[in-house]
Amino acid sequence: MMYKVPFYIALFFSLAVFSQETLSKKELSNHKEEVKQSILNFFEGFHKADTAKMKNSMDQNITILTVTKNKEGRFETIKMEPQNFLKAIKSRPEDQKWKEKLLSFKIEANKDIANVWTPYEFYLNDTFSHCGVNVFQLFNDGTTWKIIAIADTRNKEECK
């Protein structure tokens, strides 16, 4: 019987040390809204070719990947360097209007990190171009939510 007391004490302290802080529904909802707003700010900059606004939502170590089908029909990832991504947006012709319409948000978050799934349709000068899914990963730097990774797919068929 004496041996059980230290075991229960050790179990109690290990649970206290390794358990994550539980967020209230209101706190969790606030985090999810802040995450969503960070992504909306990113796309506001994207649509206006305002790369400074986009950078405000991006972490300096961001990873950007596209999942695509190669010539052999196998899927692979293509990594884009953030500076090249921003340069492409900043240098697009002024007569081109890019609109990425986010169809929904599925957000999983706690106080530190979030994962967001956003199906989308892309329009070039108001003409449908392609559809796909974006997957964002964000972290809370203590002030705001920053995008640390973006992966997307691009399809011409099976969009609706």
C-alpha positions in Angstrom: 0.0 0.0 0.0 2.9 2.3 0.8 4.3 2.0 -2.8 1.1 3.3 -4.4 1.3 6.8 -2.8 4.5 7.8 -4.6 3.1 6.4 -7.9 0.0 8.5 -7.6 2.0 11.6 -6.7 4.3 11.1 -9.7 1.3 10.5 -12.0 -0.4 13.7 -10.8 2.7 15.8 -11.4 3.5 14.3 -14.8 0.0 15.1 -15.9 0.2 18.6 -14.7 3.6 19.2 -16.4 2.7 17.6 -19.8 -0.9 18.7 -20.2 -1.6 21.5 -22.6 -3.5 24.6 -21.4 -7.2 24.2 -22.2 -8.7 27.1 -24.0 -12.3 28.2 -23.5 -14.6 28.1 -26.4 -14.5 31.9 -26.6 -10.7 32.0 -26.6 -10.6 29.3 -29.3 -13.1 31.1 -31.4 -11.1 34.3 -31.1 -7.9 32.5 -32.2 -9.7 31.0 -35.2 -11.1 34.5 -36.2 -7.6 36.0 -35.9 -6.1 33.2 -38.0 -8.8 33.7 -40.7 -8.2 37.4 -40.7 -4.5 36.9 -41.2 -5.3 34.8 -44.3 -7.8 37.4 -45.6 -5.2 40.2 -45.1 -2.8 38.1 -47.1 -5.3 37.7 -50.0 -6.2 41.4 -49.8 -2.6 42.1 -50.5 -2.5 39.4 -53.2 -5.4 40.9 -55.1 -4.0 44.4 -55.0 -0.4 43.3 -55.7 0.5 44.8 -52.4 3.4 42.6 -51.4 4.1 44.7 -48.3 0.6 43.8 -46.9 1.2 40.2 -47.8 4.6 40.2 -46.0 2.8 41.4 -42.8 1.0 38.1 -42.8 4.0 35.9 -43.7 6.8 34.6 -41.5 10.3 35.3 -42.8 10.9 31.5 -43.0 7.7 30.7 -44.9 7.6 27.6 -47.2 5.6 27.7 -50.4 4.7 24.5 -52.3 2.5 23.5 -55.1 1.3 20.0 -55.6 1.2 19.2 -59.3 1.1 16.3 -61.8 4.3 15.8 -63.8 4.6 14.7 -67.4 4.6 11.0 -66.3 1.3 11.6 -64.5 2.8 11.3 -60.9 2.2 14.0 -58.3 5.1 16.0 -57.0 5.8 19.2 -55.2 7.3 22.3 -56.6 8.9 24.7 -54.1 8.8 28.4 -54.7 11.1 30.8 -53.0 9.2 33.5 -51.1 11.0 36.3 -52.8 10.2 34.9 -56.3 6.6 34.5 -55.3 6.3 38.1 -54.1 8.2 39.3 -57.2 5.8 37.5 -59.5 2.8 39.2 -57.8 4.4 42.6 -57.7 5.5 42.5 -61.4 2.2 41.1 -62.9 0.9 43.3 -65.8 -1.4 46.1 -64.6 -4.1 45.0 -67.0 -4.3 41.6 -65.2 -6.8 41.1 -62.4 -6.1 38.1 -60.2 -8.9 37.0 -57.9 -8.7 33.9 -55.7 -12.1 33.2 -54.3 -11.9 31.3 -51.0 -14.9 29.0 -50.8 -14.7 28.0 -47.2 -12.4 27.8 -44.2 -11.7 24.8 -42.0 -9.6 25.9 -39.1 -7.9 23.9 -36.4 -6.1 26.0 -33.9 -4.9 26.4 -30.4 -3.1 29.4 -28.9 0.2 28.7 -30.6 -0.4 27.1 -34.0 -3.1 26.7 -36.6 -3.8 24.6 -39.7 -6.3 26.0 -42.3 -7.9 24.2 -45.3 -9.4 26.6 -48.0 -10.9 25.3 -51.3 -10.7 28.0 -53.9 -11.5 29.1 -57.4 -9.0 31.3 -59.3 -10.1 33.9 -61.8 -7.9 35.8 -64.3 -9.7 39.0 -65.5 -13.0 37.7 -64.2 -12.6 34.5 -66.3 -12.4 31.2 -64.4 -8.8 29.7 -64.7 -8.6 26.9 -62.2 -9.6 25.6 -58.8 -7.9 23.8 -55.9 -7.2 23.7 -52.2 -4.8 25.8 -50.2 -3.4 24.5 -46.9 -2.0 27.1 -44.6 0.0 26.6 -41.4 0.3 29.6 -39.1 1.8 30.3 -35.7 1.1 33.0 -33.1 4.2 35.2 -32.6 2.7 36.8 -29.5 1.3 39.7 -31.5 -0.3 38.3 -34.6 -0.7 35.1 -36.6 2.0 34.6 -39.2 1.8 32.1 -42.2 4.7 29.7 -42.0 3.7 27.4 -44.8 1.4 27.4 -47.8 0.7 24.3 -50.0 -1.8 24.4 -52.9 -3.2 22.2 -55.6 -4.3 23.5 -59.1 -6.9 21.7 -61.2 -8.7 22.7 -64.4 -11.3 19.9 -64.1 -13.4 18.6 -61.3 -13.9 22.0 -59.9 -17.6 22.0 -59.1 
